[in-house]
Amino acid sequence: MDKTRTPAEDDAVTEAAVLRQLLALHPTQLSVEELLREIATDPEDFAERDAIELALRDLAAAGLLHRNGDLLLPSRAALRFDELLGD
C-alpha cells in the first residue's frame, strides 16, 4: 500500500535536501538561485521555489543555516552535527 506524505513530511524532505546540499558543497557558499538550480526539478516552478524558500526560512529559524544577503551557508551547529554523523 502506498503511503501518501503529509505536507509536514514534504516540508521535512525539502529541508533535508536543502541542508544536505549545503553541507555537501561546504565551504562553497551558494546563492538561492544556485541552490534552486542544484536541487529543483524545475527551478522556474512556483511551488518548488516556494517549498525551497520555506525550507530556507525554517532551517535559518532552527539555527541550521545562515543567510548573508543572497548567500547561504550551513551553521556551525549543522557542520558539527554532520561531522558527528560521519559519512
C-alpha positions as CSV (number, residue, x, y, z in Angstrom):
1,M,0.0,0.0,0.0
2,D,1.4,3.4,-1.0
3,K,1.7,5.9,1.8
4,T,0.9,9.5,0.9
5,R,3.1,12.0,2.7
6,T,1.6,14.8,4.7
7,P,2.5,18.5,4.0
8,A,4.7,18.4,7.1
9,E,6.5,15.3,5.8
10,D,7.0,17.0,2.4
11,D,8.4,20.1,4.2
12,A,10.9,17.9,6.2
13,V,12.0,16.2,3.0
14,T,12.7,19.5,1.3
15,E,14.5,20.9,4.4
16,A,16.7,17.7,4.5
17,A,17.5,18.1,0.8
18,V,18.5,21.7,1.1
19,L,20.7,21.1,4.2
20,R,22.3,18.0,2.6
21,Q,23.2,20.1,-0.5
22,L,24.7,22.9,1.6
23,L,26.7,20.5,3.7
24,A,27.9,18.6,0.7
25,L,29.2,21.8,-1.0
26,H,30.6,23.5,2.1
27,P,32.8,25.6,2.2
28,T,31.3,26.9,-1.1
29,Q,28.6,29.5,-0.4
30,L,25.6,29.1,-2.7
31,S,23.2,31.8,-3.7
32,V,19.5,31.0,-3.5
33,E,19.4,30.8,-7.3
34,E,22.3,28.4,-7.4
35,L,20.7,26.2,-4.8
36,L,17.4,26.2,-6.8
37,R,19.3,25.0,-9.9
38,E,21.1,22.3,-7.9
39,I,18.0,20.7,-6.2
40,A,14.8,21.8,-8.0
41,T,13.4,19.6,-10.8
42,D,12.1,22.8,-12.4
43,P,13.7,25.9,-10.9
44,E,11.0,28.1,-12.5
45,D,8.1,26.2,-10.9
46,F,6.5,28.4,-8.3
47,A,5.5,25.6,-5.9
48,E,9.1,24.1,-5.9
49,R,10.7,27.6,-5.5
50,D,8.2,28.3,-2.6
51,A,8.9,25.0,-0.9
52,I,12.7,25.7,-1.0
53,E,12.3,29.2,0.2
54,L,10.2,27.9,3.1
55,A,12.8,25.3,3.9
56,L,15.5,28.0,3.9
57,R,13.4,30.1,6.3
58,D,12.7,27.2,8.6
59,L,16.3,26.0,8.6
60,A,17.6,29.5,9.4
61,A,15.0,29.8,12.2
62,A,16.3,26.5,13.6
63,G,19.9,27.7,13.5
64,L,21.0,25.3,10.9
65,L,21.9,27.8,8.1
66,H,22.9,31.4,7.8
67,R,21.8,33.8,5.1
68,N,24.1,36.6,4.2
69,G,22.1,38.6,1.7
70,D,21.6,36.0,-1.1
71,L,24.4,33.7,0.0
72,L,23.7,30.6,2.0
73,L,25.9,28.5,4.3
74,P,25.4,25.9,6.9
75,S,25.7,27.0,10.5
76,R,28.5,25.7,12.8
77,A,25.9,23.5,14.6
78,A,24.9,21.9,11.3
79,L,28.5,21.3,10.3
80,R,29.3,19.8,13.7
81,F,26.2,17.5,13.5
82,D,27.3,16.4,10.0
83,E,30.8,15.8,11.4
84,L,29.4,13.6,14.2
85,L,27.3,11.6,11.9
86,G,30.2,11.0,9.5
87,D,29.8,9.6,6.0
